[in-house]
Amino acid sequence: MARRRLTLICTALAAAACRPGAPHYPAPGCPEGRCEWSRLAATVDSAIAAGAAPGAVVAVSIRGIRYLHTAGRLGLDLPQRPDTRTLYDLASLTKVIALTTMTMIALDEHRVALDSPVVHYLPSFGGGEKDRVTIRHLLTHSSGLRAHRPLWLETPGRDSALGLVNATPLDTMPGVRTLYSDLGAIALTEIIESVYGERIDQLAAERIFKPLSMRSTRYLPPSAWLPRIAPTEMDPWRGHIVRGEVHDENAAWLGGVSGHAGLFSDAEDLLRFGEWLSNAWLRPSGGTTKGRAIPISTATIREFTRRQNVVAGSSRALGWDTPSEGSSAGTRLSAASFGHTGFTGTSLWIDPERQLVIVLLSNRVHPTRENPRLGPLRALVADRVVETLFGSGAGRADSVR
């Protein structure tokens, strides 16, 4: 039987959206504010029963009002049901939550410039056409770098792994194609760490997670958190089921801390992050929570979350992705929406015009990454949420921004 829980609270981070006079986007699918979530719950339950993942958590925030649903179990040998405090390996959601947010902060603090060459910050990165690669190229996955290389097999340690990233030649000229690249994200991590003189985990903890009270979000979770953490893969390289350590091999080789992967979090923290970002996108005062500001301007947030068109036809914003045909955004989020996915089975989509946040957390790589069943669920979840809140006729009129 589907379990449903609707939390009718105005959260601190969404308080501006609940104030009298704030913009109001009616939800005709919820007469008198009462939403019927059974179709969404049934969709998730059915996918989990069909093997999309051992378990999943879906969390939705609409103007600070939250809906939470859990399904399945923590792992194949862990029968307990996941809940809103279950931590999942976020995989590439790390790129937008930690790395992209820190890059926005660095931009507004004039420590980096989007169109400055990477070699200006990382001299070892340059040479030939690589001298033309900019931070904007890294953020839009248009640098010309290859997607991936197995640093954990090719190098003896962290320093040599970073050296190999910087020495890797381009496959194409910058700005010619879009190819999702972990190597580009690793290089950008080096830049952020160099301009601040601190590691990305320390920066994110102090500049993002602490101000937003994201108490369950961190790199390198302590052993005391292990009972809350969903396992990932039976990894042949490590010889055991990975739980409480980062799934991504390159991130593990870099000490568990990188901008491309490494974060763990739960549904409540991700809703809090999405509510803050949605609110900050909508109004200049949105960057403040509980009296402490995250120093990112609304203009910067809007720039980072709009489609850049560095490569014609690419859906990429700066760090973030935008809705496109066949993407995990589904077919009904507004054209202003932005989001991202993670290889382990995670996704986050934010529709700032509707002040809507959709979180899907799962461990679809447990016990093996050879599991393609979760992909369709991401888009279905997004569509079911919009249909529930705004009616079956809701949709985006224009998917190109």
N, C-alpha and C positions, 0 to 999 in steps of 0.2 A: 504494500500500500504506500502510495506516495506520501512522504513526510514534507510538510510545508510549514514555514515559519515566516511571518511578516512582522518586522520590527518597525513600529510607527513612531519614530523619534526623529527630531530635527538634530542632526549631529552638529558638533561644534564647527567642523570644517565646512558644513553646508549651511551655516546659520544665515548667511547673507541671502541665500535662496529662499529662506523661510520668512524673511522679514516682510512686513506689509509694504507693498509697492514694488517688490521685486518682480521681474518678468515672469509671467505665468504661461506655461505651455499645457493646455488642457489635455487630459488623458481620457478620451471618450470610451476606451476599453475598460475603464474602472469606474462604473457609476458610483457616485457619492464617495469616491476614493477607495472603494473596495475592489481589489483586483482578484481575478480568478486565475491562479497560477497552475492549475492542474495539468494543462496541456504541456507547459514547459517541463514540469516535474516528470510527467510520463515520458517525454522525449529523452530526458537524461537517464531515467531509470532503464528505459528500453535499450539505449546504447550501451550502458554499463553491463546489463545482462547479456548483451550480444558480444561482449569482450573488448569494447573500445578501450577500457582501462579497468584495473581492479576496483577503483573507486573514483569519485569526483565530488567537488564542491562547486556549486554555482552561486554567485552572489551578485545582486543587482541593487543599485542605488538610483532612485529617481527623485531628484531634488532633496536628497538627504533621507528619504524614506527607503528602508532596506528590506529586501527579500532574500532569504538564504535557503538553499536546498542541498542536501547531501545524499549520496547514493553509494551503494557497494560497500567495500571493505578497504582497510588500509593497505593490505597486501595479500598475496596468495596464502601465506601462513599467518596472517594477522587479521583475525575475523572482526575486530572492532570497526565500527562505522566511522569514517572521517567526519570531522565537524569543522566549525568555523575557526578553530584554533589549530587545526592540523597544518603542519608546515610542509610545503612542497618545494622541491628544487625548481626554481623559476627559469633556469636555462637562459634563453635569450631575452626574456623580459628584463634581465639584468641590464641589457643595453639601454633600455629607455628609462628605467627607474633610477639607476645609479649613474651610468655614464652620460646619457643625454642630459639628464637634469643637472649634473655637475658641469657639463659643457655650457648649458644655458647660464648658469651662475657665473662661470668664468668669462663668458661673453659680456655679460652686464657689468662685470667688474674690470673689464678691459684687459684681461689677462690673455685672451685669444681673440682672433678675428676670423670670421668664417672663410674669407677668401685669401687668407695668408697661406703661403706654402707650408706644408708639413715640415720640410727640411729646415725652416726657420726655427722650429722648436726641437726637431730631432735631426741633427746634422747627419747622423749615420743612416738615415732613411733615404737620402738623396742619391743623385746620379742619373744623368740622362733625362729621359722623360719623367722620371720620378720627381724631379725638381718642380714640375708643374702641378703635382698633386696638392690639393688644398684640404683644409678641414671640412669644407662643404662637400668635397668629393668623398671623404671618409664617411660622413654622416648620411650621404645619399647612396652609398654603395656603388659609386661610379668612378672609383679611383683607378680602375684597371688592374687592381690586385686580384689574384686568384681567390677562390672562396675559402680554401682551407689547406693546411698541411699538417701532418701528424708530428707536432713538435716533440711530443713525449717519446717518439721513436727516433727522431732525427738529431736530438741534442742531448747532452749530458746533464743539463740543469737549466734553471730559470734564466740566468744571465745570457747563456748561449742561445736559449730559445728566443728571447727578445732580440738578440743580435741577428738571428736567422730571419725573423719577421722583417726587420728593417733592411736586410740585404736581399730579400726576395724581389726579383724583377717583376715588372708589370707584364701582364698578358696582353693588354691593349692600351691604347692611349687613354689618358684621363678624360672623362666626360663622354666617352663613345658608347658605352653599354652600362647597364645595371646588372651587377652580379653580387648577390648577398655575400659579404666577406667578413668572416671572423678576424682575419688578419688585419683588416682596416680598423676594426674595433679595438684590437689589441694595441695597434699603433696610437690610436686616439687616447687610450688609457695612459700610455706612456707620456703623452703630451700633458694631460690633465695632472698627472702626478708630478711632472717636472715643473710646471708653472706654480704649483702650490707647495712642492717639497714634502708631500705626504702621500701615502698609499690611498688608492681609491676606496678601500673599505673604511679607513679612518675618516676620509672626507665625507663619504656618504652618511656615515653614522652621525657625524657632528652637524653637517649642513642640511641634511634632508630628513633622516629618520628621527632624530631627536626633536627637531621643531614640530614635526607632524605627529609625534607620539606613536610612531610605528615601532612598538616595543618587540614585536616578533619578527622583525625584518633585519637580517644581517648576513654577512659572510661568516664562514667557519662557525656554525652553531655549536654551542657547548654540549658536552656529552649528556648533561642533565636534560636537554631538550629531546633526546633521542626518542622517547616514547611518543612524542607528538609528530615525528617526522615520517612521512610516507617513503618507503623504499623505492629505488629505481631499478637499475639493470643488474643482472648477473653478468659482471664484467670479466671477460677472459683475461684482460691485461692485469687487473688487480686480483683476480682469482676468488672473488666473493661478491655477494649481493651488496650493491652500494646503498648505504643508508646513513644520512647525516654528513656525508662528504659529497662534494660536487660531482655530478654525473659526467660532465664534459671533461674529456681526457686532457685537453690542452689547458683548461683552467686548473685542473688538479696538478698538472706539471708546473704551473706557475704559482703553486702554493695555495690553491683554492681561492685566490683573489685575482680577479680580472674584470675589465669592463664588459667583456663579451658574455660571461657566465660566472656563476658562483653564488648568487643571492638565493636565500631561502626566505619564505614569507608565508603568511596565512591570508585567508579571504578578508578578514576584517581590516587588516593593515592595507591591503590593496584597494579596498573600497575607500579607505581614508585618503590614500594617495590620489585616487581618481577623483574623489570629491573636491579635494584641494585644487587639483589641476583644472578641472572643469570650471570651478568657481573663479579661479585666477584668469582663465581664458575669457570669461564673461565680463568681468569687471576689474578695474585697476586695484581695488582693495582686496581682491581675492587671494593675494599672496600672504595674507596674515592669518595666523591661527593662534588662539590663546595668547595674544599679545606679542608673539614672536614672528618676525617676518622671514620668509625665505626670499632673498633679494633677487627676484626675477620679475622683470616688467611684463605687463600684458602684451606689449608689442613683441617682445622676444618669444613668449610662449606661442603667440599666433604665427610668428615666422617659422618656428620649429615644427609646428603641427600642420602647416599647409603644404600641399604638393609643390615640389620645387621645379620640376620639369627641366632638370639639368640634362637628363636624357629624355628625348621626346617619347611620350607614352608611358613613362615610368610612374608608378603610384607613390614613389618614395617622397616623404617629407624629410626633415632633418632628424635622423634617428628613428622617428616614427614612420609607420606606414599609413596609407589612407585607403578608403574603400575602393575596390576594383572588382571587375567581373571574376567570379569564382573564388574570391578571397574569404578569409575567416570572418569578415565583417557581415556576411550575408548580403541581403538585397534591400534592407529597409532602414539602415542607419543613414543619417543625413550626410550630405556631402562635406560638412564641416568636421566629420568624425575622424578620429585617429586611433591607432592601436598597434598591437604587436603580438606575436606568438612566441612560444618557447618549445624547443624540441622535445622536452620531457612530457608535454601535454598540457601546457598552460597557455592562456591568452588573456588579454586585457583590451577592451574597446571603450572609448569615451566619446559620447556624442554631446559636445558642450552646448549646442543650441537647445537641446532638450534637458540638459543637466542630467544625463544618463550615463551610468558606469556599469559595465558588464564584465564580470570576472569569471573565468572558468579555470579551475585547477584540477589536475589529474596527474597520475603517474602511469601514463600509457606505455612507457618503456619498461615497465615491470611485468615479467622478468626479462623481456627482450625488446629491443628497439624495432624488431621486425614486426611491427603492429601498425597497420595503416588505418585502422577502423575509426580513430578519433577524428580525423580530418573533417568529415562531413558534419560532425556534431557541433563543431565550433560555429559554423555558419547557421545551423539550425537553431542553436541557442540564441544567437543574436536576433534572428527573425522572430522566434517565439516571444522573446522579451518585448520587442517593439509591437508585435501584434496584440499582446496582452495589454500593454499600456495604452496604445493609441489606435487599436482597431485593426481589422484585417486589411483595410485599404491603405494603411500607412506605408510609406516608402520614401525613398529619396528621389526627387525629381531629376537631379543632375548629379552624376557620379564623377564629373570632372570639375576640379576647382581651379 
